[in-house]
Amino acid sequence: MTSVLTNGAAISALQTLRSISSNLDTTQRMVSSGLRVGAAADNAAYWSISTTMRSDRMAISAVYDALGLGAAKVDTAYAGMSAVTDVLAEFKAKLIAAKENGVDKSKIQSELNQLKEQVLSIATSASFSGQNWLNTDIVDIYDSAVNRSSVVSSFVRASSGVSVKTMDIDLSRVSLFNSTGGGLLQADARDIRTIGGIRSLVSVSDPSNIGGDYTRYEGIDGSSGYMLPEWNAGSAGRVSLQFPDNTPLDFNVPGAEISFTITLDREASNPDGYSGVLGENQELPGPYNDGYTTTVTVTKADIDAYNPSLGGVISTNTQFAEVLNAKLYPLGASVAGNYTNASTGLHNPTLITITTLQQHGYGSHVEISAVTSSGVSTGGLKTDFDFGYRGSGLVLDFKPFIVHRDGKDEDGIDVSFTFSVNGASSQTYSFDRTYVNEVLGRDDGKVDTSENMAILLHSLLDDDWPDLVIEGSAGYVVIKSNPDVDRQWGSGTRIAFDSIRVSNEPRSTLNFLDIDIVQKADQIDTYIAYLETVTANVIDAAAMLGAVQTRMDLQSEFASRLSDSIGRGIGRLVDANMDEASTRLKALQTQQQLSIQSLSIANSNAEILTQLFR
C-alpha cells in the first residue's frame, strides 16, 4: 500500500542502516582498541573482573620490584657475612699460633687488632639503601617486636580482602654488632643472675668439689663461677663434751659413780635467738611440749656390763661413749666418740657427742643438767643444751631480675627448677616472660621487688605445697613450711630448690673487639673456644641469609609468572579477536553501503506521488 503520510520502506531501510551503523561503530572500537570489553557497558561482569585484576597485576609488579630491592639487601648482608667468616678463620689461626712458646704475642696482637678492624669495617660497610643488617641500632635486640626487618614478598586477594605479605628477617640472628649489645660478636646481656635468690654464686675454678647440682655462670659485671641452688637442712639437737685424755675413770673406788639428768626433745620458739628473717624461720607457736626428762647414773656395774675386761676402768673417750650410749640409746639419744681431728687426720681422743634420736614428739632437743660425780671425775659431762635446727625454712636474698625476650620465642627465656620440702618427692616447675607478665600484670618481664617474687613463687608452688608460707619484705623472701601445721624440728627437716636451668645459659660473655692476648695471655684457650662458637654462629647466619636468598629468587620467579598468568587471563576475558573483528568490519561496511542504497531507493518512490499533483 502506498501512503501519502508514511513511507514504510524508507523507515525500514533507515532502521536497518541505524543497526548496521551501531554494529559498525562497536566493531571499529574493538579494532582500534583491541578490546572486546572496553567499558562497563560492553559486559559489566567481565569489565569489573578485568579492571580488578589489572590493579592486582600492577600491585604484583610492584612486589616484584620490592623483591629485587630486598634481594639486594640480602645479597649485601650475605657478602659481608661471608667475608667475616673468612676473617674469623684467619683470626683463629693467629690465636693458635700465639700458643707457641717463644712467639712475640705483642706482634700477633697487632695483627689481631687489624683483623678486628677489618671485621668492624665489613660490618659497617654492608649497607644497602640505608639499611645495615650487620651493624644495627636496636634498643633491645632480643625483642621480636623491634628486631625484625621486613621484605615485601607477595600481594594476596582473598575472600576476606586484600593483604601484602612480607618475609621477616630476625636481626638478632644476623647482627654482628648492635649499639646496645647482643650482636653475634658481642656478649649476651640477658643475665638473669640469681633468679631472685633461688640460686647463689660460688666463685671457684674447679667444680669437682661442689656437692650437688651446679651450672656454669659468667656475669655481665665480670663475676664468674658456678650457680648453686639454694637449700636448707635441719640438724638434730646435740651437745658435746671433752673427755679428760690420759685421765682414766676408775670405778673400782668404793661408791664411784656419775649422775646427771637428761631432757630430750623439748619444744621452744626460736630457741637460739636468731633475729630478723632468720628468726622468723625458727618460730614455733605454742603450746610447747616439755619433752622427756630422766636421771641417769653410771656405775662400775655399767662398765662391767659393757666390757668386763676393762676391770672397771675407762681409759678412752670411745670407751666412755660406748658406756653412755648403752645407757642413753634406750631413752632416745645416741652417743659417739669416734671422731677424727680435722687438722691432723688422727683420732680425736677427747670429743664425745650426745645426739637426740627425736623419739619424743616433734622436738629435737638435748639437755644435760644436775651433773654430779663421786670417786671419779664427770668424764667431761657438764650442764649444756641444744635445740637443734629447723631446716624447713629458707631466706632468699632477693635481687631484681628480668625474664628477657628470646628472639622468635614470644614467651621469652625459660627458667625451670625442682622443689621439695622435708624429703617429699621433688616437683618440677617452670616460668617464662609470658608467665611473669600474666602473674604480675606487667609487660616487661621484670620481677623487681621481693613482694613480687613471693607472688611468683606462690603461683608456682601453692597447688603442690599448700602448707608453705611465702613472704617478701625488705629485700628478702622467706619461704618455710607453716609451723602451725608442721611442728617437726631438727633432723629430717629440709627445703630445697634444685636442678635450676635457664634456656639461654651458658651465655656468651666475651666481646670480639676486646680480645687481647697481651693483657690476658692466660685466656688464649678461652679465646679459641670463643672463636669456635662465634664462627659457628656467623656460619649459621650466613646459611640463613642464603636460604632467604633462595626463597626470594623463587618468590621473584613466581611473581613474574603470576603477573603473566593474570595478563593472559584478562586477555581471555576482554581482548578482541582481531581476525574476526576485521572480517566483520569489512562485512558491516558493505552492509552499510547496501543499506544506504536501499534507503535511497525507498525515498525515490515519493516522486510517483508528486506526479498526481502536477
C-alpha positions in Angstrom: 0.0 0.0 0.0 1.2 3.5 -0.9 0.6 6.2 1.7 0.9 9.9 1.5 1.6 10.1 5.2 4.0 7.3 5.8 6.9 5.9 3.8 7.2 2.4 5.3 10.0 1.3 3.0 12.1 4.3 3.9 11.5 3.7 7.6 12.5 0.1 7.4 15.6 1.0 5.4 16.6 3.7 7.9 16.2 1.2 10.9 18.4 -1.3 9.1 21.0 1.5 8.4 21.0 2.5 12.1 21.5 -1.1 13.3 24.4 -1.6 10.9 26.0 1.7 11.9 25.8 0.8 15.5 27.4 -2.6 14.9 29.9 -0.9 12.7 30.8 1.6 15.5 31.2 -1.3 18.0 33.4 -3.3 15.7 35.5 -0.2 14.8 36.1 0.4 18.6 37.1 -3.2 19.0 39.6 -3.0 16.1 41.0 0.3 17.2 41.4 -0.6 21.0 41.9 -4.3 20.6 39.4 -4.9 23.4 36.1 -6.9 23.2 35.1 -5.4 26.5 36.4 -1.8 26.8 33.8 -0.4 29.1 31.3 -1.5 31.7 28.5 -1.1 29.1 30.1 -3.8 27.0 30.0 -6.5 29.7 29.7 -5.3 33.3 30.8 -8.6 34.9 33.9 -9.1 32.7 34.8 -5.4 32.8 34.7 -5.5 36.7 36.9 -8.6 36.9 39.4 -7.3 34.3 39.7 -3.9 36.0 40.3 -5.5 39.4 42.8 -8.0 38.0 44.7 -5.2 36.2 45.0 -3.4 39.5 46.3 -6.6 41.1 48.8 -7.1 38.3 50.2 -3.7 38.9 50.5 -4.5 42.6 52.3 -7.8 41.8 54.6 -5.8 39.6 55.4 -3.5 42.5 56.0 -6.6 44.7 58.4 -7.9 42.0 60.3 -4.7 42.2 60.3 -4.7 46.0 61.7 -8.3 45.9 64.5 -7.0 43.8 65.3 -4.4 46.4 65.0 -7.0 49.2 67.2 -9.4 47.3 69.9 -6.7 47.0 69.8 -6.2 50.8 70.1 -9.9 51.4 73.0 -10.2 48.9 74.8 -7.3 50.6 74.4 -8.9 54.1 75.4 -12.3 52.8 78.5 -10.9 51.1 79.5 -9.2 54.4 78.8 -12.3 56.4 80.8 -14.5 54.1 83.8 -12.1 54.3 83.6 -12.0 58.1 83.7 -15.8 58.2 87.0 -15.8 56.3 88.5 -13.2 58.6 87.4 -15.1 61.7 89.1 -18.2 60.4 92.4 -16.2 60.0 91.8 -14.7 63.4 91.5 -18.2 65.0 94.7 -19.3 63.2 96.6 -16.3 64.8 95.3 -17.3 68.2 96.5 -20.9 67.8 99.9 -19.6 66.7 100.1 -17.4 69.8 100.1 -20.6 72.0 103.6 -21.5 70.7 106.4 -20.9 73.1 108.7 -18.0 72.3 106.4 -16.1 69.9 106.0 -12.4 70.3 102.5 -12.0 71.5 102.5 -8.3 71.0 103.2 -8.6 67.3 100.4 -11.2 67.0 98.1 -8.9 68.9 98.9 -6.1 66.4 97.7 -8.5 63.6 94.6 -9.4 65.6 93.8 -5.7 66.0 93.9 -5.2 62.3 91.7 -8.2 61.8 89.2 -6.8 64.3 89.2 -3.5 62.5 88.6 -5.4 59.2 85.6 -7.2 60.7 84.2 -3.9 62.0 84.8 -2.3 58.6 82.9 -5.1 56.8 80.0 -4.9 59.2 79.8 -1.1 58.9 80.1 -1.1 55.1 77.5 -3.9 54.5 74.7 -1.3 53.9 72.2 -1.1 51.0 69.6 1.7 50.6 70.4 3.0 54.1 69.8 -0.4 55.8 72.6 -2.4 57.5 71.7 -5.7 59.0 75.2 -6.5 60.3 75.7 -3.3 62.3 72.4 -2.4 63.9 70.9 0.2 66.3 68.2 -1.7 68.1 67.1 -0.8 71.7 66.5 -4.5 72.6 67.8 -6.9 70.0 66.1 -9.8 71.8 62.6 -8.1 71.4 60.9 -9.7 68.5 58.7 -6.6 68.2 61.7 -4.4 67.2 64.4 -6.8 65.9 62.7 -7.5 62.6 63.4 -6.2 59.1 60.6 -6.9 56.6 60.8 -7.5 52.9 57.6 -7.5 50.8 57.1 -11.0 49.4 53.5 -11.1 47.9 50.2 -9.5 47.3 47.2 -11.6 48.2 43.5 -11.2 47.4 41.2 -13.4 49.4 37.5 -13.5 50.3 38.3 -11.5 53.4 40.1 -8.8 51.5 43.5 -7.9 50.1 46.8 -8.0 52.0 50.5 -7.6 51.4 52.6 -10.4 52.8 56.2 -9.9 54.0 59.2 -12.0 54.9 60.7 -11.1 58.2 64.5 -11.2 58.8 65.4 -11.8 62.5 68.2 -9.4 63.0 69.2 -11.0 66.3 70.4 -13.9 64.2 72.3 -11.7 61.8 73.6 -8.6 63.5 77.3 -8.8 64.3 77.4 -5.5 66.3 74.4 -3.8 67.9 74.6 -0.4 69.6 73.0 -1.7 72.9 74.8 -5.1 72.8 73.7 -8.6 71.9 75.3 -8.9 68.4 76.8 -12.2 67.3 80.3 -10.9 68.2 79.1 -9.3 71.4 78.3 -10.5 74.9 74.8 -11.8 75.6 73.4 -9.2 78.0 70.4 -11.3 79.1 71.7 -12.0 82.6 69.1 -13.4 84.9 71.6 -13.6 87.8 70.4 -15.4 91.0 66.7 -15.5 89.7 65.5 -13.6 92.7 67.7 -15.5 95.2 66.8 -19.2 94.4 70.4 -19.8 93.5 73.7 -18.3 94.6 77.2 -17.8 93.0 80.2 -19.7 94.2 83.4 -18.4 92.8 85.6 -21.5 92.3 87.6 -22.6 89.3 87.2 -26.3 89.9 83.6 -27.5 90.4 84.6 -31.1 91.2 84.4 -30.3 95.0 80.9 -28.8 94.7 78.3 -31.2 96.1 75.0 -31.4 94.3 73.8 -29.7 91.2 75.5 -26.6 89.7 75.7 -24.6 86.4 78.5 -22.5 85.0 77.9 -18.8 85.2 79.5 -15.7 83.6 78.0 -12.4 84.8 77.8 -9.2 82.7 79.5 -7.5 85.7 82.6 -9.7 85.3 81.7 -12.2 88.0 82.2 -15.8 87.3 81.9 -19.2 88.9 79.1 -21.7 89.4 75.5 -21.2 90.4 74.2 -23.5 93.2 70.5 -23.9 94.1 69.5 -22.6 97.5 68.6 -25.2 100.1 68.4 -25.6 103.8 68.5 -28.7 106.1 67.9 -29.2 109.8 70.1 -30.8 112.4 69.3 -32.8 115.5 69.9 -31.4 119.0 73.4 -32.3 120.0 75.7 -31.5 122.9 79.4 -32.2 123.1 81.8 -32.9 125.9 85.6 -33.2 126.3 86.8 -36.4 127.8 89.8 -36.0 130.1 92.5 -37.6 127.9 95.2 -39.6 129.8 93.0 -39.4 133.0 91.2 -42.7 133.3 87.9 -43.1 135.2 88.4 -45.8 137.8 85.1 -47.0 139.0 86.7 -49.5 141.4 86.8 -46.8 144.0 84.0 -47.7 146.5 80.9 -45.6 145.8 82.3 -44.3 142.5 79.5 -43.1 140.2 78.5 -40.3 137.8 74.9 -39.0 137.8 73.2 -36.5 135.5 69.7 -35.5 134.3 68.9 -35.7 130.6 66.0 -33.9 128.9 65.1 -34.9 125.3 63.0 -33.2 122.6 61.6 -30.2 124.5 60.0 -27.6 122.2 60.6 -23.8 122.1 60.2 -20.9 119.6 63.4 -19.6 118.1 65.5 -21.1 120.9 68.8 -19.9 119.6 67.6 -16.3 119.4 68.0 -15.6 115.7 67.0 -12.1 114.7 65.1 -10.7 111.7 64.1 -13.0 108.9 66.3 -15.8 110.2 64.4 -15.7 113.5 61.1 -15.9 111.6 62.1 -19.3 110.2 62.7 -20.7 113.7 59.5 -19.5 115.2 57.1 -22.1 116.6 53.6 -21.4 118.1 52.6 -22.7 121.5 51.7 -24.7 123.5 55.1 -26.4 123.8 56.0 -30.0 124.7 58.3 -30.2 127.7 59.9 -33.3 126.3 61.2 -36.3 128.2 63.3 -36.0 131.4 65.1 -38.7 133.4 68.1 -39.2 135.7 71.0 -41.4 134.5 73.6 -43.0 136.8 76.8 -44.7 135.6 78.5 -47.1 138.0 81.1 -50.0 137.9 78.2 -52.4 137.0 77.7 -50.5 133.8 81.4 -50.7 132.9 81.4 -54.4 133.6 78.2 -54.9 131.5 79.8 -53.1 128.6 83.2 -54.9 128.8 84.3 -56.9 131.8 87.9 -57.0 130.5 88.2 -53.3 131.3 88.2 -54.1 135.0 86.0 -51.1 135.8 88.4 -48.6 134.4 87.5 -46.3 131.4 90.7 -45.1 129.7 89.5 -43.5 126.4 86.7 -41.4 125.1 85.4 -44.1 122.8 85.0 -46.5 125.8 83.2 -43.8 127.8 81.0 -43.0 124.7 80.0 -46.7 124.3 79.1 -47.0 128.0 77.0 -43.8 127.8 75.4 -45.0 124.6 74.3 -48.2 126.2 72.5 -46.2 128.9 71.0 -43.5 126.7 70.1 -45.2 123.5 67.0 -46.9 125.0 66.0 -43.4 126.3 66.1 -41.8 122.8 69.7 -40.5 122.4 72.9 -41.7 120.8 76.5 -41.2 122.0 79.6 -41.2 119.8 83.3 -40.7 120.4 84.9 -41.9 117.2 85.9 -38.6 115.7 88.9 -37.6 113.6 90.9 -34.4 114.2 90.4 -32.3 111.1 93.9 -30.7 111.2 95.9 -33.9 111.8 93.6 -36.6 110.4 94.2 -38.6 113.6 91.7 -39.8 116.1 90.3 -37.1 118.4 90.9 -38.5 121.9 88.6 -36.1 123.8 85.5 -35.3 121.8 82.2 -37.1 122.7 78.7 -36.1 121.4 75.2 -36.8 122.6 72.5 -36.6 120.0 68.8 -36.9 120.3 67.0 -39.6 118.2 63.9 -37.4 118.1 61.6 -40.1 119.6 59.6 -37.8 122.0 57.2 -35.7 119.9 58.3 -33.3 117.2 61.1 -31.6 119.1 64.8 -32.1 118.6 66.5 -31.2 121.9 69.2 -32.5 124.3 69.9 -31.0 127.7 72.3 -32.3 130.3 71.9 -30.9 133.8 72.4 -31.7 137.5 75.8 -33.4 136.8 77.4 -34.9 139.9 80.2 -37.5 140.5 81.6 -39.4 143.3 85.1 -41.1 143.4 85.7 -40.3 139.7 85.5 -37.1 137.6 82.5 -36.4 135.5 84.3 -37.6 132.4 83.7 -34.2 130.7 79.9 -34.2 131.3 78.7 -30.7 132.1 75.5 -28.7 132.0 74.7 -28.0 128.4 71.8 -28.0 126.0 71.0 -27.7 122.3 67.7 -27.4 120.5 68.9 -28.5 117.1 67.9 -26.6 114.0 64.7 -26.4 112.0 65.7 -26.7 108.3 62.3 -26.4 106.6 62.7 -22.7 106.0 64.8 -20.6 103.7 65.7 -17.0 103.4 66.2 -15.9 99.8 68.5 -12.9 99.3 66.3 -11.2 96.7 67.8 -9.3 93.8 65.7 -7.9 91.0 65.8 -9.6 87.6 64.2 -9.6 84.1 63.0 -12.6 82.2 64.1 -11.4 78.7 62.6 -12.0 75.3 64.2 -14.7 73.2 64.0 -13.9 69.5 61.2 -15.7 67.8 60.1 -17.3 71.1 57.4 -14.8 72.2 57.3 -16.4 75.6 60.9 -15.4 76.3 63.6 -17.2 78.2 62.5 -20.3 80.1 63.5 -21.0 83.7 62.9 -24.4 85.2 63.7 -25.9 88.7 62.6 -28.6 91.1 61.4 -28.0 94.7 60.8 -30.2 97.7 60.1 -29.9 101.4 61.0 -32.4 104.2 62.1 -35.1 101.9 58.9 -35.4 99.9 59.2 -36.1 96.2 60.6 -33.2 94.2 58.2 -31.5 91.8 59.3 -29.6 88.6 58.2 -26.1 87.8 59.0 -23.5 85.1 58.2 -20.0 84.1 59.0 -17.6 81.3 58.4 -14.0 80.3 54.8 -14.5 79.4 54.0 -16.2 82.7 55.7 -13.5 84.7 53.8 -10.8 82.9 50.5 -12.6 83.4 51.0 -13.3 87.1 52.4 -9.8 87.9 50.3 -7.8 85.5 53.3 -6.4 83.6 54.6 -6.2 80.1 58.3 -6.0 80.7 59.2 -9.4 82.3 60.5 -7.7 85.4 60.4 -9.1 88.9 61.6 -6.0 90.7 60.5 -6.5 94.4 60.7 -9.2 97.0 56.9 -9.0 97.3 56.5 -9.7 93.5 58.9 -12.6 93.9 56.7 -14.0 96.7 53.7 -13.7 94.4 55.5 -15.5 91.6 56.6 -18.4 93.9 53.0 -18.6 95.4 51.6 -19.0 91.8 54.1 -21.8 91.1 54.1 -23.8 94.4 50.8 -23.4 96.2 49.0 -26.2 94.4 51.5 -28.8 95.4 52.6 -27.3 98.7 49.6 -25.8 100.4 51.3 -25.6 103.8 54.1 -23.2 102.6 54.4 -19.7 104.0 56.0 -17.3 101.4 56.5 -13.7 102.3 58.6 -10.9 100.8 59.9 -7.9 102.6 63.0 -5.6 102.9 64.9 -7.3 100.1 64.3 -10.9 101.3 61.9 -13.6 100.6 61.0 -16.0 103.5 59.8 -19.4 102.4 59.0 -22.0 105.0 56.8 -24.9 106.0 53.9 -23.5 108.1 54.7 -24.2 111.7 51.0 -24.1 112.6 50.6 -27.5 110.8 54.2 -28.7 110.6 56.0 -28.7 114.0 58.8 -31.0 113.0 62.2 -29.9 114.2 65.8 -31.0 113.7 67.0 -33.8 111.5 64.7 -34.6 108.6 63.5 -31.1 108.1 64.6 -29.7 104.7 63.6 -27.3 102.0 65.4 -27.2 98.6 65.4 -25.7 95.1 67.4 -27.9 92.7 68.1 -28.6 89.0 67.8 -24.9 88.1 68.1 -24.4 84.3 67.9 -21.2 82.2 67.3 -21.6 78.5 70.0 -19.1 77.4 72.8 -20.4 79.6 75.7 -20.7 79.3 75.8 -17.3 77.8 78.5 -15.7 75.7 80.1 -13.1 77.9 83.1 -12.1 75.7 83.3 -9.3 73.1 85.2 -10.0 70.0 86.7 -6.5 69.9 88.0 -6.9 73.5 90.3 -9.9 72.8 93.8 -9.1 74.0 96.4 -11.9 74.3 99.0 -9.5 75.7 96.9 -8.3 78.7 95.2 -11.6 79.2 97.7 -14.2 78.0 96.2 -16.9 80.2 92.9 -16.5 78.3 94.1 -17.8 74.9 92.4 -21.1 75.2 89.2 -19.3 76.2 89.5 -17.0 73.2 90.0 -20.0 70.9 86.9 -21.7 72.2 85.0 -18.4 71.9 86.1 -18.0 68.2 84.9 -21.6 67.6 81.5 -20.7 69.0 81.0 -17.3 67.3 82.3 -18.6 63.9 79.7 -21.3 64.1 77.1 -18.6 64.8 78.3 -16.5 61.9 78.2 -19.5 59.6 74.6 -20.2 60.7 73.7 -16.6 60.0 75.2 -16.8 56.5 73.3 -20.1 55.9 70.1 -18.4 56.9 70.7 -15.5 54.6 71.5 -18.0 51.8 68.2 -19.7 52.4 66.4 -16.3 52.3 68.2 -15.6 49.0 66.8 -18.8 47.5 63.3 -18.1 48.8 63.4 -14.6 47.4 64.6 -15.8 44.0 61.7 -18.4 43.9 59.3 -15.7 45.0 60.5 -13.3 42.3 60.1 -16.0 39.6 56.7 -16.8 40.9 55.6 -13.1 40.9 56.8 -12.8 37.3 54.9 -15.9 36.2 51.8 -14.9 38.2 51.8 -11.5 36.5 52.0 -13.2 33.1 49.2 -15.6 34.0 46.9 -12.8 35.2 47.7 -10.9 31.9 46.6 -13.9 29.9 43.5 -14.3 32.0 42.5 -10.7 31.4 43.1 -11.1 27.7 40.8 -14.1 27.6 38.0 -12.0 29.2 38.3 -8.7 27.3 40.6 -8.9 24.3 39.1 -8.8 20.8 39.6 -11.5 18.2 41.2 -9.2 15.6 40.8 -11.7 12.7 37.1 -12.0 13.4 36.7 -8.2 14.1 38.4 -7.1 10.9 36.3 -9.5 8.8 33.2 -8.3 10.5 34.2 -4.7 9.9 34.5 -5.3 6.1 31.1 -7.0 6.1 29.4 -4.3 8.0 31.0 -1.6 5.8 29.5 -3.4 2.7 26.2 -3.8 4.5 26.2 -0.1 5.3 26.7 0.8 1.6 23.9 -1.5 0.6 21.6 -0.1 3.3 22.3 3.5 2.0 21.3 2.4 -1.5 18.2 0.7 -0.1 17.2 3.9 1.7 17.8 5.9 -1.5 15.5 3.6 -3.5 12.8 3.8 -0.8 12.9 7.6 -0.8 12.7 7.7 -4.7 9.1 6.2 -4.5 7.8 9.5 -3.3 8.3 11.1 -6.7 5.4 8.9 -8.1 3.0 10.6 -5.7 4.1 14.1 -6.6 3.1 13.5 -10.2 -0.5 13.3 -9.2 -0.5 16.9 -8.2 1.1 18.3 -11.4 
